[in-house]
Amino acid sequence: MPGTPPPGGSETVLEQAAVELCASPSCAICGTPLRGRRPDARCCSGRCRIVLCRRKRHEALLEGLVSCEQALRAAADAVAALRVVAEIGPHITDGFKVVRGGR
């Protein structure tokens, strides 16, 4: 029957290697197994650590760029609204009477 373990409960060498590869963490950049490293290690070398740092900074830069673009769009909308008011001109307030002192 497929999918059942071999008799005696022993695993093949390939199955054991697959389990070890899946169980051990690997480098976040190149995928090299991190055997013998700290449990919280994410990279196998200084070069991979630098690449990971650059990726993180690049992602942060892209996120900042998106927020700046959104702010620029909002500012452009505000300028467009002010342009409409400016095109109306000062003559729209000619009919208003200014009262001083609240009387």
Secondary structure, 3 states (H helix, E strand, C coil): CCCCCCHHHCCCHHHHHHHHHHHCCECCCCCCECCCCCCCCCCCCHHHHHHHHHHHHHHHHHHHHHHHHHHHHHHHHHHHHHHHHHHHCHHHHCCCCCCCCCC
